[in-house]
Amino acid sequence: MEHSQPCKSKPASAKKLRIAIDGPAGAGKSTVARKVAGILGYTYLDTGAMYRALAVLALDRNMPLDDPQTLGEMASSVHIDMCEDNGLFRVWVDGQEVTHRLRTLETDRAVKLISMAQPVRRILVDIQREIANRGGVVMEGRDITSVVMPDAEVKVFLTADVAERARRRWDELRKKGVTISFDEVLSEMEARDAKDLERDWGKLVKVDGAVMIDSSQMNVDEVCRAIIGLCEAKPTCSTS
């Protein structure tokens, strides 16, 4: 896969921190990671958006979502560009912006299979590691601390009660005009959790050294302050 680095990013000092945030769907990883990166002046990378972009492309091409090899061939031949634009993480695939399609129900369902295709994951992990090696990055996903950045200076496992995560997702969908019941969202969230915990490669785990933050009763600012505190406790690395 050809790849353009996130636009408008600044070269990061090698002394700057690498911040890895893992956690289940709906825990608030993207919102928190984006805000922390903005506070620190770091590069933010939404790894889930990369998988979602490929899911959109696979749907458009009517590709078999249960064929890892074919999906891997697709991933190796497309061009993904990402850009942080005034708080919005925008994504293009082969020059076509897909940002508005990344979090539809159809994409939600397709990305579950895309993210379990090992050939796809190998390609994306290589790109993510290349970005991480520069330092000064906040990266979030499912296997950042365990696979992509196991040597990150700051490791966070951000979680929340499954019912609270489903409520957040339900609210998000309703604001977009999607008609769906809370029970359906909860059921899909529970199914996603099971897949994330059971897959053989890149599964969701809390690694040794990761600090667990439960956001069930916390707002975004409180979670961000907790993570910034972890960064400030690292005296040998720069956050500025």
C-alpha positions as CSV (number, residue, x, y, z in Angstrom):
1,M,0.0,0.0,0.0
2,E,1.3,3.4,-0.9
3,H,0.9,5.9,1.9
4,S,1.1,9.6,2.3
5,Q,1.9,10.8,5.8
6,P,-0.9,12.7,7.6
7,C,-0.8,16.2,6.1
8,K,-0.1,19.3,8.2
9,S,2.0,17.3,10.6
10,K,5.3,18.6,11.9
11,P,8.6,16.7,12.1
12,A,8.8,15.2,15.6
13,S,11.8,15.2,17.7
14,A,13.2,11.7,18.5
15,K,13.0,12.6,22.2
16,K,9.2,13.2,22.0
17,L,6.9,10.5,23.5
18,R,5.1,7.8,21.7
19,I,1.7,7.4,23.2
20,A,-0.2,4.2,22.6
21,I,-3.9,4.0,23.4
22,D,-5.8,0.7,23.2
23,G,-9.3,-0.2,24.1
24,P,-12.6,-1.6,23.0
25,A,-15.0,0.1,20.6
26,G,-16.9,3.1,22.0
27,A,-14.4,3.8,24.8
28,G,-13.6,7.2,23.4
29,K,-10.1,6.5,22.1
30,S,-10.4,8.6,18.9
31,T,-11.7,11.7,20.7
32,V,-9.2,11.5,23.5
33,A,-6.2,10.7,21.3
34,R,-7.0,13.6,19.0
35,K,-7.3,16.0,21.9
36,V,-4.2,14.8,23.6
37,A,-2.2,15.1,20.4
38,G,-3.5,18.7,19.9
39,I,-2.5,19.6,23.4
40,L,1.0,18.2,23.0
41,G,1.5,19.3,19.4
42,Y,1.9,15.7,18.4
43,T,0.8,13.7,15.3
44,Y,-2.5,11.9,15.8
45,L,-3.1,8.7,14.0
46,D,-6.5,6.9,14.0
47,T,-5.5,3.4,13.0
48,G,-9.1,2.3,12.9
49,A,-9.8,4.8,10.2
50,M,-7.3,3.1,8.0
51,Y,-9.1,-0.2,8.3
52,R,-12.4,1.5,7.8
53,A,-11.2,3.2,4.6
54,L,-10.3,-0.2,3.2
55,A,-13.7,-1.5,4.3
56,V,-15.4,1.3,2.3
57,L,-13.3,0.4,-0.7
58,A,-14.1,-3.3,-0.4
59,L,-17.8,-2.6,-0.2
60,D,-17.6,-0.4,-3.3
61,R,-15.8,-3.1,-5.2
62,N,-18.1,-5.9,-4.0
63,M,-15.1,-7.8,-2.7
64,P,-15.6,-11.0,-0.6
65,L,-15.1,-9.9,3.0
66,D,-14.2,-13.5,4.0
67,D,-11.2,-13.8,1.7
68,P,-8.1,-12.5,3.5
69,Q,-5.8,-13.0,0.6
70,T,-7.9,-11.0,-1.8
71,L,-8.3,-8.3,0.8
72,G,-4.6,-8.2,1.3
73,E,-4.0,-7.8,-2.4
74,M,-6.4,-4.9,-2.4
75,A,-4.6,-3.3,0.6
76,S,-1.2,-3.5,-1.1
77,S,-2.3,-1.7,-4.2
78,V,-4.3,1.3,-3.0
79,H,-3.1,4.8,-1.9
80,I,-4.4,6.1,1.5
81,D,-3.9,9.7,2.5
82,M,-4.9,11.1,6.0
83,C,-5.2,14.6,7.3
84,E,-6.0,16.2,10.6
85,D,-8.2,19.2,9.6
86,N,-9.5,21.5,12.3
87,G,-10.3,18.6,14.6
88,L,-11.6,16.3,11.9
89,F,-9.5,13.3,10.8
90,R,-10.1,13.1,7.1
91,V,-9.2,10.1,4.9
92,W,-8.9,9.6,1.2
93,V,-8.6,6.3,-0.8
94,D,-7.1,6.6,-4.2
95,G,-7.8,10.3,-4.2
96,Q,-11.5,10.0,-3.2
97,E,-12.5,11.2,0.3
98,V,-14.3,8.6,2.3
99,T,-14.4,10.4,5.7
100,H,-18.2,10.7,5.7
101,R,-18.5,6.9,5.2
102,L,-16.1,5.7,7.8
103,R,-18.7,5.2,10.6
104,T,-21.8,4.1,8.8
105,L,-23.5,0.9,10.0
106,E,-22.5,-0.8,6.7
107,T,-18.8,0.1,7.3
108,D,-19.1,-0.9,11.0
109,R,-20.1,-4.4,9.9
110,A,-17.6,-4.7,7.1
111,V,-14.6,-3.5,9.2
112,K,-15.1,-6.4,11.6
113,L,-14.0,-8.8,8.9
114,I,-11.4,-6.5,7.3
115,S,-9.6,-6.0,10.6
116,M,-9.3,-9.8,11.1
117,A,-7.6,-10.4,7.7
118,Q,-4.0,-10.9,8.6
119,P,-2.6,-9.9,5.2
120,V,-4.3,-6.5,5.6
121,R,-3.1,-6.1,9.2
122,R,0.5,-6.8,8.2
123,I,0.5,-4.1,5.6
124,L,-1.2,-1.5,7.9
125,V,1.0,-2.3,10.9
126,D,4.1,-1.7,8.8
127,I,2.8,1.8,7.9
128,Q,1.9,2.5,11.5
129,R,5.3,1.4,12.8
130,E,7.0,3.7,10.3
131,I,5.0,6.7,11.6
132,A,5.5,5.7,15.3
133,N,9.3,5.4,14.9
134,R,9.5,9.2,14.4
135,G,8.2,9.8,17.9
136,G,5.8,12.6,18.9
137,V,2.8,10.6,18.0
138,V,-0.5,9.6,19.6
139,M,-1.8,6.4,18.1
140,E,-5.0,4.5,19.1
141,G,-6.5,1.2,18.1
142,R,-6.9,-2.4,19.3
143,D,-3.3,-3.7,19.3
144,I,-1.1,-0.6,19.5
145,T,0.6,-1.5,22.8
146,S,0.8,-5.2,21.9
147,V,1.8,-5.2,18.3
148,V,2.4,-1.8,16.7
149,M,4.3,0.1,19.5
150,P,5.1,-2.4,22.3
151,D,8.0,-0.1,23.3
152,A,5.9,3.1,23.6
153,E,6.8,5.3,26.5
154,V,3.2,5.8,27.5
155,K,0.7,3.0,27.2
156,V,-3.0,3.4,28.0
157,F,-5.8,0.9,28.1
158,L,-9.0,3.0,27.8
159,T,-12.2,1.2,28.5
160,A,-15.8,1.7,29.7
161,D,-18.8,-0.4,30.6
162,V,-20.2,-2.0,27.5
163,A,-23.7,-0.5,28.1
164,E,-22.1,2.9,28.3
165,R,-20.1,2.4,25.2
166,A,-23.2,1.2,23.4
167,R,-25.2,4.3,24.6
168,R,-22.5,6.6,23.2
169,R,-22.5,4.8,19.8
170,W,-26.4,4.8,19.8
171,D,-26.4,8.6,20.4
172,E,-23.8,9.1,17.7
173,L,-25.9,7.2,15.2
174,R,-29.2,8.9,16.1
175,K,-27.5,12.3,15.6
176,K,-26.7,11.2,12.1
177,G,-30.3,10.2,11.5
178,V,-29.8,6.5,11.7
179,T,-32.8,4.5,13.0
180,I,-31.7,1.7,15.1
181,S,-32.6,0.4,18.6
182,F,-30.3,0.6,21.6
183,D,-30.5,-3.2,22.0
184,E,-29.3,-3.7,18.5
185,V,-26.3,-1.4,19.1
186,L,-25.6,-3.2,22.4
187,S,-25.7,-6.6,20.7
188,E,-23.3,-5.5,18.0
189,M,-21.0,-4.0,20.5
190,E,-20.9,-7.2,22.5
191,A,-20.3,-9.2,19.4
192,R,-17.4,-6.9,18.4
193,D,-15.9,-7.2,21.9
194,A,-16.0,-11.0,21.6
195,K,-14.2,-10.9,18.2
196,D,-11.6,-8.5,19.4
197,L,-10.8,-10.7,22.4
198,E,-10.8,-14.0,20.6
199,R,-8.9,-13.5,17.3
200,D,-5.5,-15.1,17.1
201,W,-3.5,-12.1,15.8
202,G,-3.7,-8.5,17.0
203,K,-6.4,-9.2,19.6
204,L,-7.4,-6.7,22.2
205,V,-5.3,-7.2,25.4
206,K,-4.1,-5.1,28.3
207,V,-0.4,-5.4,28.2
208,D,2.0,-5.2,31.2
209,G,2.9,-1.6,31.8
210,A,-0.3,-0.2,30.3
211,V,-2.4,2.1,32.6
212,M,-6.1,1.3,32.6
213,I,-8.4,4.2,32.5
214,D,-12.2,3.5,32.9
215,S,-14.1,6.4,31.2
216,S,-17.5,5.2,32.2
217,Q,-18.0,8.1,34.6
218,M,-15.4,10.4,33.1
219,N,-15.7,13.2,30.5
220,V,-13.2,13.7,27.7
221,D,-11.3,16.5,29.5
222,E,-10.8,14.3,32.6
223,V,-9.5,11.4,30.5
224,C,-7.1,13.7,28.7
225,R,-5.8,15.2,31.9
226,A,-5.1,11.7,33.2
227,I,-3.1,10.8,30.1
228,I,-1.2,14.1,30.1
229,G,-0.3,13.4,33.7
230,L,1.2,10.1,32.6
231,C,3.2,11.9,30.0
232,E,4.5,14.5,32.4
233,A,5.7,11.8,34.7
234,K,8.2,10.7,32.0
235,P,11.2,13.0,32.9
236,T,13.5,11.8,30.1
237,C,11.1,12.6,27.3
238,S,9.8,15.9,25.9
239,T,6.1,16.9,25.6
240,S,6.8,20.2,23.9
